[in-house]
Protein backbone atom coordinates (compact mmCIF):
# COMPACT_ATOMS: atom_id res chain seq x y z
CA UNK A 1 0.00 0.00 0.00
CA UNK A 2 2.81 2.33 0.91
CA UNK A 3 4.64 1.62 -2.33
CA UNK A 4 1.47 2.13 -4.29
CA UNK A 5 0.85 5.55 -2.75
CA UNK A 6 4.49 6.56 -3.29
CA UNK A 7 4.34 5.38 -6.90
CA UNK A 8 1.08 7.31 -7.54
CA UNK A 9 2.53 10.46 -5.97
CA UNK A 10 5.67 10.12 -8.08
CA UNK A 11 3.65 9.61 -11.27
CA UNK A 12 1.45 12.59 -10.37
CA UNK A 13 4.47 14.84 -9.79
CA UNK A 14 6.09 13.76 -13.05
CA UNK A 15 2.86 14.35 -14.96
CA UNK A 16 2.42 17.78 -13.38
CA UNK A 17 6.02 18.80 -14.06
CA UNK A 18 5.68 17.53 -17.64
CA UNK A 19 2.64 19.78 -18.16
CA UNK A 20 4.45 22.74 -16.62
CA UNK A 21 7.40 22.21 -18.94
CA UNK A 22 5.09 21.81 -21.92
CA UNK A 23 3.33 25.09 -21.09
CA UNK A 24 6.63 26.90 -20.61
CA UNK A 25 7.95 25.52 -23.89
CA UNK A 26 4.70 26.30 -25.66
CA UNK A 27 4.61 29.91 -24.50
CA UNK A 28 8.31 30.48 -25.12
CA UNK A 29 8.18 28.86 -28.57
CA UNK A 30 6.34 31.90 -29.89
CA UNK A 31 8.72 34.74 -30.58
CA UNK A 32 8.07 37.74 -28.41
CA UNK A 33 6.01 40.16 -30.43
CA UNK A 34 8.16 43.14 -31.23
CA UNK A 35 6.69 46.40 -30.06
CA UNK A 36 5.19 47.87 -33.21
CA UNK A 37 6.55 51.16 -34.41
CA UNK A 38 4.44 54.07 -33.35
CA UNK A 39 1.82 54.49 -36.02
CA UNK A 40 -0.12 57.15 -34.22
CA UNK A 41 -0.90 60.04 -36.48
CA UNK A 42 -1.19 63.67 -35.58
CA UNK A 43 -2.76 66.57 -37.42
CA UNK A 44 -2.14 70.28 -37.69
CA UNK A 45 -3.46 73.21 -39.70
CA UNK A 46 -1.55 76.22 -40.90
CA UNK A 47 -0.25 78.22 -43.85
CA UNK A 48 2.40 76.89 -46.23
CA UNK A 49 5.63 78.84 -45.84
CA UNK A 50 7.52 76.77 -48.44
CA UNK A 51 7.07 73.51 -50.30
CA UNK A 52 9.18 71.34 -52.60
CA UNK A 53 9.23 67.68 -53.67
CA UNK A 54 10.64 66.40 -50.37
CA UNK A 55 9.55 68.86 -47.68
CA UNK A 56 6.80 71.18 -46.52
CA UNK A 57 7.26 74.02 -44.05
CA UNK A 58 4.07 75.05 -42.27
CA UNK A 59 3.48 78.14 -40.15
CA UNK A 60 0.86 78.06 -37.43
CA UNK A 61 -0.42 81.40 -36.19
CA UNK A 62 1.68 82.50 -33.24
CA UNK A 63 3.78 79.33 -33.33
CA UNK A 64 7.12 78.46 -34.82
CA UNK A 65 7.46 76.75 -38.17
CA UNK A 66 6.95 73.00 -38.53
CA UNK A 67 8.90 71.08 -41.20
CA UNK A 68 7.46 67.88 -42.64
CA UNK A 69 9.11 65.30 -44.86
CA UNK A 70 7.15 64.41 -48.00
CA UNK A 71 7.60 61.04 -49.72
CA UNK A 72 5.95 58.95 -52.41
CA UNK A 73 3.30 57.72 -49.96
CA UNK A 74 2.17 61.22 -48.95
CA UNK A 75 -1.38 61.84 -50.20
CA UNK A 76 -1.81 65.34 -51.61
CA UNK A 77 -5.22 66.87 -52.20
CA UNK A 78 -5.83 70.27 -53.75
CA UNK A 79 -3.44 73.01 -54.78
CA UNK A 80 -0.61 73.08 -52.26
CA UNK A 81 1.39 76.26 -52.77
CA UNK A 82 3.15 78.90 -50.72
CA UNK A 83 0.59 80.94 -48.82
CA UNK A 84 -2.23 78.40 -49.04
CA UNK A 85 -4.00 77.10 -45.94
CA UNK A 86 -3.55 73.36 -45.47
CA UNK A 87 -4.19 70.61 -42.99
CA UNK A 88 -1.46 68.02 -42.53
CA UNK A 89 -1.70 64.53 -41.06
CA UNK A 90 1.68 63.18 -40.04
CA UNK A 91 3.50 60.49 -38.10
CA UNK A 92 6.70 60.68 -36.12
CA UNK A 93 9.75 58.75 -37.33
CA UNK A 94 12.38 59.37 -34.73
CA UNK A 95 12.54 63.14 -34.43
CA UNK A 96 11.21 63.73 -37.96
CA UNK A 97 7.62 64.51 -38.86
CA UNK A 98 6.60 62.60 -41.99
CA UNK A 99 3.46 63.86 -43.72
CA UNK A 100 0.96 61.12 -44.55
CA UNK A 101 -1.64 63.47 -46.07
CA UNK A 102 -1.70 67.14 -47.04
CA UNK A 103 -5.06 68.74 -47.88
CA UNK A 104 -5.39 72.25 -49.23
CA UNK A 105 -8.32 73.97 -47.58
CA UNK A 106 -10.80 75.94 -49.63
CA UNK A 107 -10.37 79.68 -49.11
CA UNK A 108 -12.94 81.14 -46.76
CA UNK A 109 -15.45 83.38 -48.49
CA UNK A 110 -15.04 87.08 -47.77
CA UNK A 111 -17.49 88.48 -45.27
CA UNK A 112 -19.89 90.99 -46.69
CA UNK A 113 -21.15 93.91 -44.69
CA UNK A 114 -24.85 93.77 -43.79
CA UNK A 115 -26.98 96.71 -44.87
N, C-alpha and C positions, 0 to 999 in steps of 0.2 A: 504494500500500500504506500509506503514511504517512497519507494523508488518510482512508483507510478506518479505520485504527486510531483516529485522532483522532475521527472521526465516531462510532464505536462507543463510545468512552470518554465522549464528550459525551452521547450518548443514554443510556448507562448512568447517568451522574451525574444527568441530568434525571429519569429514571425513579425512581431512588433518592430524590431530593429530593422528588419528587411523592408517593411513598409516605410519607415522613416527615411531610410537611405533612398528608396525609390522616389519618394516625394522630393527629397533634396536634389537628387539627380534630375528629376523631371523639371523642377523649377529652375535649376541652374543650367539645364540644357538649352533653354531659350536665351539668346543673347539679350543682354540688357538693352532695352530700347533707348537709343540715343535721344537726348533731349532735343526736340525739333528746334530748328532755327526760329527765331522770333518772326512770326509772319503777321504780327499785328500791324494794321495800317493806321495811319494818322491822316488828318486832312487840315488844310489851311486855305484861306482866301486872301488875295492881295492883288497888287498891280505888278505886271512884268517890268522889271528894270532892264533886263537883257536876256536874250535867248539865242542859242545856237544849236547845232546838231547834237551836242553831248551835254549841255547844261542849261539850266534855267535859273535866273536870279529873280526872286520875288521880294517885293517890299510890302510889309504890312504897315498900316497907319500907326505911327508912333513906335514902331518896333524896328529892330535892325534887320538887315537883309538876310534872306534864307536862300542858300544855294542848293539846287537839286541836280542830281545826275539824271540824264535822259539816256535810255537805251532802246534797243529794237523792240522790247516788250512794252514800252510806255505807250498807253493809248492816248491819242490826241484828238480832241473834238473841238471844232470851231477854229477861228482865226486867232492863232496865238502870236502876238506881236508885241513889241515894246509899247508900254502904255496901256495895254488891254487888261481888263479885270479878269482874273482866272481863279478857279479853285483847283487845288492840287491834292491828290491822294498819294501818299508815299509810305515807304517802309524804311526802317533803319537797317543798314548793313555796316556794322561796326560803328564808326562815327559819321558815316556818310548817309545822306538822305537820298534815296533812290525813288524817283517819281514813278508811280504805277499808272496814273491817269492824270491828264491835264485837260480841263474843260474851260473854254473861253465862255465867259458869262455875257449874256445879251446886255447891251448898254441900257441903262435905266432911262425911261422916257423923261424928257424935261418937264418940270412942273409948270403948269400954266397958272397965271394969276386969275383968281375968281373975280368976276365983275359984280 
